[in-house]
Amino acid sequence: MKFLNKAFMLSGVLVVGVLVFRVGEIFLQNKSINQQSNFQITVSGQGKVYAKPDVAVVSLGVTAQAKTVADVTKSNTEKMNAVIEAVKKLGVEDKDIETTNYSLNPVYDSYAVPVSASSSVPVIYPVRTGTTLTGYKLDQNVQVKIRDFTKISDILAQSTASGANLVGNLQFTIDNPEQFKEQAKAKAIAEAKKNAQNLEKDSGISLGKLINVYENYNYPEIYNSKAVGMGGASMDSVAPAPTIQPGQQEINVTINLTYQVR
């Protein structure tokens, strides 16, 4: 019996010893992590580059309605083909014309028929309602990229004259922003390094090894314009061409440099 008691006591001491060891190990690890984090400094730099957009994107569409699928398809297709042909004549290539929507839907008309009692003097009761098929509506849109900005006004005017009655969402963007991103990035790194040098000079600390670089890139905002909204108006003549101003866009890169402190 005494032997068992001693065994249990020895086991208990060993368990307590292991727990104390693990608690101490965790404490030392946390202390080491805190010390490491306390001896790191992050400095930031921002680089900006302004660039003119080189691509305009506009949505051109045709909406048509007829009693049969065949009629609405024929009407819509003829107008859409005319719009695309007009755009191509102004220098837009096939690769820059993309169909973004082709939607055919039935059109219903609601009705309400009064229900009356059987007597010489009708008594109006609640009406009976329903819908009846009256035709079909077809919407078709293409997205057109315009690389020659001198043709924007003509493309808008000629497309509406050719039958487009859904025109809008004009956007200006940069086709390849990477070249400007690299320029902004170089400026951001240079500014961050300069800020690090000023920090050493002003605070008296000594920066050691660069241990982390974090980059934050803000894509240029797309400039939007409503362009021309015809809303189903007649296209018998060429509408006056609007004047379009693309402006410029800002490419912004922020760089964070983390250094060890010696």
C-alpha positions as CSV (number, residue, x, y, z in Angstrom):
1,M,0.0,0.0,0.0
2,K,2.9,2.4,0.9
3,F,4.5,1.5,-2.4
4,L,1.4,2.5,-4.3
5,N,1.1,5.8,-2.4
6,K,4.7,6.6,-3.2
7,A,4.1,5.8,-6.9
8,F,1.1,8.1,-7.0
9,M,3.0,10.9,-5.3
10,L,5.9,10.5,-7.8
11,S,3.5,10.6,-10.7
12,G,1.9,13.7,-9.4
13,V,5.2,15.4,-9.0
14,L,6.2,14.5,-12.6
15,V,2.9,15.9,-13.9
16,V,3.3,19.1,-12.0
17,G,6.9,19.4,-13.3
18,V,5.8,18.9,-16.9
19,L,3.1,21.6,-16.6
20,V,5.5,24.0,-15.0
21,F,8.0,23.4,-17.8
22,R,5.4,24.0,-20.5
23,V,4.1,27.1,-18.9
24,G,7.6,28.5,-18.7
25,E,8.3,27.6,-22.3
26,I,5.1,29.4,-23.5
27,F,6.0,32.4,-21.4
28,L,9.5,32.6,-22.9
29,Q,8.1,32.2,-26.5
30,N,5.6,35.0,-25.9
31,K,8.2,37.2,-24.4
32,S,10.5,36.5,-27.4
33,I,7.7,37.4,-29.9
34,N,6.9,40.6,-28.0
35,Q,10.6,41.6,-28.0
36,Q,10.8,41.0,-31.7
37,S,7.7,43.0,-32.5
38,N,8.9,45.8,-30.2
39,F,12.1,46.1,-32.2
40,Q,10.5,46.5,-35.6
41,I,9.6,49.8,-37.3
42,T,7.5,50.3,-40.4
43,V,7.7,53.3,-42.7
44,S,5.5,54.2,-45.6
45,G,5.9,56.0,-48.9
46,Q,3.4,57.0,-51.6
47,G,3.9,57.4,-55.3
48,K,1.5,59.0,-57.7
49,V,1.5,59.1,-61.5
50,Y,-1.0,60.9,-63.6
51,A,-1.8,59.5,-67.0
52,K,-4.2,60.2,-69.8
53,P,-6.7,57.4,-70.7
54,D,-6.0,55.7,-74.0
55,V,-9.3,53.7,-74.4
56,A,-12.9,54.7,-74.3
57,V,-15.6,52.1,-73.8
58,V,-19.2,52.6,-74.6
59,S,-22.3,50.4,-74.7
60,L,-24.4,50.5,-77.8
61,G,-27.7,48.7,-78.0
62,V,-31.0,48.2,-79.7
63,T,-34.3,47.3,-78.1
64,A,-37.2,46.3,-80.3
65,Q,-40.7,44.9,-79.8
66,A,-43.1,43.0,-82.2
67,K,-45.9,40.5,-82.1
68,T,-43.9,37.5,-83.1
69,V,-40.4,36.2,-82.3
70,A,-39.5,36.2,-86.0
71,D,-40.6,39.8,-86.4
72,V,-38.8,41.2,-83.4
73,T,-35.6,39.2,-84.2
74,K,-35.6,40.4,-87.8
75,S,-36.1,44.1,-86.7
76,N,-33.5,44.0,-83.9
77,T,-30.9,42.1,-86.0
78,E,-31.1,44.5,-88.9
79,K,-30.7,47.6,-86.7
80,M,-27.9,46.0,-84.7
81,N,-26.0,45.0,-87.8
82,A,-26.4,48.5,-89.1
83,V,-25.0,49.9,-85.9
84,I,-22.0,47.6,-86.0
85,E,-21.3,48.3,-89.6
86,A,-21.4,52.1,-88.9
87,V,-18.9,51.6,-86.1
88,K,-16.5,49.6,-88.2
89,K,-16.6,52.2,-91.0
90,L,-15.2,54.6,-88.4
91,G,-12.2,52.4,-87.8
92,V,-13.2,50.2,-84.9
93,E,-11.8,46.6,-85.3
94,D,-13.7,43.4,-84.7
95,K,-11.6,42.6,-81.6
96,D,-12.9,45.8,-80.0
97,I,-16.6,44.9,-80.5
98,E,-18.1,42.4,-78.0
99,T,-21.7,41.3,-77.5
100,T,-22.6,41.8,-73.8
101,N,-26.4,41.2,-73.8
102,Y,-28.9,39.3,-76.0
103,S,-32.2,39.1,-74.1
104,L,-35.6,38.0,-75.6
105,N,-38.6,38.2,-73.4
106,P,-42.4,37.9,-73.8
107,V,-44.6,40.9,-73.3
108,Y,-47.9,40.6,-71.5
109,D,-50.8,42.9,-71.1
110,S,-52.9,42.8,-67.9
111,Y,-56.7,42.9,-68.0
112,A,-59.5,43.2,-65.5
113,V,-63.1,41.9,-66.3
114,P,-65.9,42.8,-63.9
115,V,-68.1,39.9,-62.8
116,S,-71.8,40.9,-62.4
117,A,-74.9,39.0,-61.0
118,S,-77.6,37.6,-63.3
119,S,-80.3,40.3,-63.1
120,S,-81.8,43.1,-65.1
121,V,-79.8,45.6,-63.1
122,P,-76.2,44.4,-63.1
123,V,-74.5,44.3,-59.7
124,I,-70.7,44.7,-59.9
125,Y,-68.7,42.1,-58.0
126,P,-65.0,41.8,-57.7
127,V,-63.2,41.8,-61.0
128,R,-61.5,38.9,-62.6
129,T,-57.8,39.7,-63.6
130,G,-55.3,38.0,-65.8
131,T,-52.7,38.5,-68.5
132,T,-52.5,38.0,-72.2
133,L,-49.5,37.6,-74.5
134,T,-49.2,40.6,-76.8
135,G,-45.7,40.1,-78.3
136,Y,-42.0,39.9,-77.6
137,K,-39.2,42.3,-76.7
138,L,-35.6,41.8,-77.7
139,D,-32.7,43.7,-76.2
140,Q,-29.2,43.4,-77.7
141,N,-26.0,45.3,-76.5
142,V,-22.4,45.5,-77.7
143,Q,-19.5,47.0,-75.9
144,V,-17.2,49.0,-78.1
145,K,-13.7,50.0,-77.4
146,I,-12.6,53.2,-79.1
147,R,-8.9,53.8,-79.3
148,D,-9.0,56.9,-81.5
149,F,-10.5,59.6,-79.3
150,T,-11.1,61.8,-82.3
151,K,-13.8,59.3,-83.5
152,I,-15.8,59.2,-80.2
153,S,-18.3,61.8,-81.1
154,D,-18.8,60.5,-84.6
155,I,-19.3,56.9,-83.4
156,L,-21.9,58.0,-80.9
157,A,-23.7,60.1,-83.5
158,Q,-23.5,57.5,-86.3
159,S,-24.5,54.6,-84.1
160,T,-27.7,56.4,-83.0
161,A,-28.5,57.4,-86.6
162,S,-28.1,53.7,-87.6
163,G,-30.7,52.5,-85.1
164,A,-29.1,52.3,-81.6
165,N,-31.5,53.4,-79.0
166,L,-29.7,52.2,-75.9
167,V,-26.5,54.2,-75.8
168,G,-24.5,55.0,-72.6
169,N,-22.1,54.0,-69.9
170,L,-19.2,55.8,-71.6
171,Q,-16.0,55.0,-69.7
172,F,-12.4,56.1,-70.1
173,T,-9.6,53.8,-68.9
174,I,-6.0,52.9,-69.4
175,D,-5.5,49.7,-71.5
176,N,-2.2,48.8,-69.9
177,P,-1.8,50.5,-66.5
178,E,1.2,48.4,-65.5
179,Q,3.8,50.8,-66.9
180,F,2.4,53.6,-64.9
181,K,2.1,51.4,-61.8
182,E,5.9,50.7,-62.0
183,Q,6.6,54.4,-62.1
184,A,4.4,55.1,-59.1
185,K,5.9,52.1,-57.3
186,A,9.5,53.4,-57.8
187,K,8.4,56.8,-56.4
188,A,6.8,55.2,-53.4
189,I,9.9,53.1,-52.5
190,A,12.1,56.2,-52.8
191,E,9.8,58.1,-50.5
192,A,9.6,55.3,-48.0
193,K,13.4,55.0,-47.9
194,K,13.8,58.7,-47.5
195,N,11.3,58.6,-44.6
196,A,13.3,55.8,-43.0
197,Q,16.5,57.9,-43.2
198,N,14.7,60.9,-41.7
199,L,13.4,58.7,-38.9
200,E,16.9,57.6,-38.0
201,K,18.2,61.1,-38.1
202,D,15.4,62.6,-36.0
203,S,14.9,59.8,-33.4
204,G,18.5,58.6,-33.1
205,I,17.6,54.9,-33.6
206,S,19.5,52.7,-36.0
207,L,17.6,50.7,-38.6
208,G,18.9,47.3,-39.5
209,K,17.7,44.6,-42.0
210,L,14.7,45.2,-44.2
211,I,12.4,42.3,-43.3
212,N,9.1,43.0,-45.1
213,V,7.7,45.0,-48.0
214,Y,4.0,45.5,-48.4
215,E,2.5,47.1,-51.5
216,N,-1.0,48.6,-51.9
217,Y,-2.1,49.6,-55.4
218,N,-5.1,51.7,-56.1
219,Y,-6.4,51.2,-59.6
220,P,-7.3,54.3,-61.5
221,E,-10.9,55.2,-61.2
222,I,-12.9,54.9,-64.4
223,Y,-14.4,58.1,-65.5
224,N,-18.1,57.6,-66.5
225,S,-20.3,59.6,-68.7
226,K,-23.9,59.0,-69.7
227,A,-23.1,59.9,-73.2
228,V,-26.3,59.7,-75.3
229,G,-29.6,58.2,-74.2
230,M,-32.0,58.0,-77.0
231,G,-34.8,56.1,-75.2
232,G,-36.4,54.8,-78.4
233,A,-36.4,58.1,-80.3
234,S,-36.5,58.3,-84.0
235,M,-33.2,57.8,-85.8
236,D,-34.1,59.4,-89.1
237,S,-31.3,61.9,-89.0
238,V,-27.8,62.1,-87.4
239,A,-28.0,63.6,-83.9
240,P,-25.6,66.4,-83.0
241,A,-22.3,64.8,-81.8
242,P,-21.5,65.5,-78.2
243,T,-18.1,66.9,-77.1
244,I,-16.3,64.3,-75.0
245,Q,-13.4,65.2,-72.6
246,P,-11.4,62.1,-71.3
247,G,-9.5,64.1,-68.6
248,Q,-6.7,62.2,-66.8
249,Q,-6.4,59.4,-64.2
250,E,-4.3,58.9,-61.0
251,I,-2.3,55.8,-60.4
252,N,-1.5,55.5,-56.7
253,V,0.9,53.0,-55.0
254,T,1.7,52.9,-51.3
255,I,4.8,51.0,-50.1
256,N,5.3,49.9,-46.4
257,L,8.9,48.9,-45.5
258,T,9.5,47.1,-42.2
259,Y,13.0,47.3,-40.7
260,Q,14.6,45.6,-37.7
261,V,15.9,48.1,-35.1
262,R,19.5,47.5,-34.1
